[in-house]
Each structure stands twice: as structure tokens, then as C-alpha cells.
């Protein structure tokens, strides 16, 4: 076995768009994370950035199954003693429509410098319009 090292100039980057309207949160996040990571390419290397760019639209209309809208919690800490804040999915998507999907994708990417670099290749928008039309993104069906 040899470790594959792909030169950044050899990597062909494409743009994809995913319409999240009515789709399940985890399924959209898993597909986006897989594309951004580059796992669907034959030149995949787990230690390199060889993936494509993903634009997710209609993130505010994403679905969750069961009673997760009331029961799924998002936690953050203010940094002060006793400063743990918790908010459920319904309130989170009302305040910041793109954040549940961004957090789900972030959790599926590697931790560390590579994961932070890959997260910059994901663009999540609450509405149906996005500023990346010039890149001619290909639509992906789930």
C-alpha cells in the first residue's frame, strides 16, 4: 500500500447545489459532508482536501423526524459560571435558520485544521437564492 499524495493543482473542484426543502436534516448533512470531504472521488485521501464545494439552499425548510423539533437540543456556553444555554430545534431554526444544518455538517467532518478548512467549502443559505450562480453548480437529488 502506498499513501496517495495529490497535488492541489491536480484536483478538479466542482460546485454542487442541494435543495434541502422537505428533506431530513441528517441525510442532507451526510451527503454534503461526503461531497465536501471528497469521498466520492477515486483520488480520495483522508489527510488532504480533495473534495468539492456544496451550496445548500432552503435550509429553513429542512425537516426532522418524530418529535425532534421539540426534543432536539442545541447547547452553548457563555463562558461565565452557570452560563449553559439550551434551545430546542424549533427555536434554533427560527432564530438562525442555517445553523442546525451547519452544525450537523460540522459534526460529520474531521476535527482539527482539516475539518475547519473543509467547512469553508460548505455554503448554507436559508432561502432559495444564493450568490454562487456564476460557478454553475450542478443540482443533486437525495
C-alpha positions as CSV (number, residue, x, y, z in Angstrom):
1,X,0.0,0.0,0.0
2,X,1.2,3.5,-0.8
3,X,0.0,6.7,0.6
4,X,-1.6,8.8,-2.1
5,X,-0.4,12.4,-2.2
6,X,-2.5,14.6,-4.7
7,X,-1.1,17.9,-5.7
8,X,-3.6,20.7,-5.2
9,X,-3.3,21.8,-8.9
10,X,-4.4,18.3,-10.0
11,X,-7.6,18.4,-8.0
12,X,-10.7,19.2,-10.1
13,X,-13.2,21.1,-8.0
14,X,-16.9,21.2,-8.9
15,X,-19.8,23.0,-7.4
16,X,-23.0,21.3,-6.3
17,X,-26.3,22.6,-5.0
18,X,-28.6,20.7,-2.7
19,X,-32.2,21.8,-2.2
20,X,-33.0,20.9,1.5
21,X,-36.7,21.7,1.3
22,X,-38.6,18.9,3.0
23,X,-35.5,16.7,3.3
24,X,-34.4,15.1,6.5
25,X,-31.6,17.0,8.3
26,X,-29.2,14.1,8.8
27,X,-29.5,12.8,5.2
28,X,-28.7,16.2,3.7
29,X,-25.8,16.8,6.1
30,X,-24.3,13.3,5.4
31,X,-24.5,13.8,1.6
32,X,-23.0,17.3,1.9
33,X,-20.2,16.2,4.2
34,X,-19.3,13.3,1.9
35,X,-19.1,15.5,-1.1
36,X,-17.0,18.2,0.7
37,X,-14.7,15.5,2.1
38,X,-14.1,14.1,-1.4
39,X,-15.2,10.5,-0.6
40,X,-17.0,10.1,-3.9
41,X,-13.8,10.7,-5.9
42,X,-11.2,8.0,-6.8
43,X,-8.4,10.2,-5.6
44,X,-9.7,10.4,-2.1
45,X,-7.1,10.8,0.6
46,X,-8.2,11.2,4.2
47,X,-5.4,13.7,5.1
48,X,-6.0,16.1,2.1
49,X,-8.6,18.5,0.8
50,X,-9.7,16.9,-2.4
51,X,-13.5,17.5,-2.2
52,X,-15.9,19.7,-4.0
53,X,-17.9,22.8,-3.0
54,X,-21.5,22.4,-1.8
55,X,-24.2,25.1,-1.7
56,X,-27.3,24.1,0.4
57,X,-30.4,26.2,-0.2
58,X,-33.8,26.3,1.7
59,X,-32.1,25.3,5.0
60,X,-35.0,27.0,6.8
61,X,-37.4,24.4,5.4
62,X,-35.5,21.3,6.5
63,X,-37.4,18.5,8.2
64,X,-36.7,16.4,11.3
65,X,-38.5,13.2,12.1
66,X,-40.5,12.3,15.1
67,X,-40.7,14.7,18.0
68,X,-37.2,16.0,17.4
69,X,-38.5,19.5,16.7
70,X,-39.3,19.9,20.4
71,X,-36.8,17.4,21.9
72,X,-33.6,18.0,20.0
73,X,-31.5,20.5,22.0
74,X,-28.6,22.7,21.0
75,X,-26.2,23.8,23.8
76,X,-23.8,26.7,24.0
77,X,-21.9,28.2,26.9
78,X,-21.4,31.9,27.6
79,X,-18.1,31.4,29.3
80,X,-19.4,32.5,32.7
81,X,-20.2,30.3,35.7
82,X,-23.6,28.7,35.2
83,X,-23.8,30.1,31.6
84,X,-25.0,26.9,29.9
85,X,-27.8,27.9,27.4
86,X,-30.1,25.3,25.8
87,X,-32.5,25.8,22.9
88,X,-34.6,23.3,21.0
89,X,-34.7,22.8,17.2
90,X,-37.8,24.9,16.7
91,X,-36.4,28.0,18.4
92,X,-32.9,27.5,16.9
93,X,-34.3,27.3,13.3
94,X,-36.5,30.4,14.0
95,X,-33.5,32.5,15.2
96,X,-30.7,31.2,12.9
97,X,-32.3,29.1,10.0
98,X,-29.0,27.8,8.7
99,X,-27.3,26.9,11.9
100,X,-28.8,23.4,12.6
101,X,-27.6,22.2,9.2
102,X,-24.2,23.9,9.6
103,X,-23.7,22.2,13.0
104,X,-24.8,18.8,11.6
105,X,-22.3,19.0,8.7
106,X,-19.6,20.3,11.0
107,X,-20.1,17.3,13.3
108,X,-19.6,14.9,10.3
109,X,-16.3,16.4,9.2
110,X,-12.9,15.6,10.8
111,X,-11.9,17.6,13.8
112,X,-8.9,19.9,13.6
113,X,-7.3,22.1,10.9
114,X,-8.5,19.9,8.0
115,X,-12.1,19.9,9.2
116,X,-12.1,23.7,9.7
117,X,-10.7,24.1,6.2
118,X,-13.3,21.8,4.7
119,X,-16.2,23.6,6.5
120,X,-15.3,26.7,4.5
121,X,-16.3,24.8,1.3
122,X,-19.9,24.5,2.5
123,X,-22.3,27.4,1.9
124,X,-25.7,27.2,3.7
125,X,-28.5,29.6,2.8
126,X,-31.9,29.9,4.4
127,X,-33.7,31.0,1.2
128,X,-33.7,29.7,-2.3
129,X,-31.4,32.3,-3.8
130,X,-27.6,32.2,-3.4
131,X,-24.7,34.3,-4.8
132,X,-22.9,31.3,-6.4
133,X,-24.8,31.1,-9.7
134,X,-21.6,32.1,-11.6
135,X,-20.0,28.8,-10.7
136,X,-22.8,26.9,-12.5
137,X,-23.5,24.4,-9.6
138,X,-24.9,21.0,-10.5
139,X,-28.2,20.1,-8.7
140,X,-28.0,16.9,-6.6
141,X,-31.2,14.9,-5.7
142,X,-31.3,13.0,-2.5
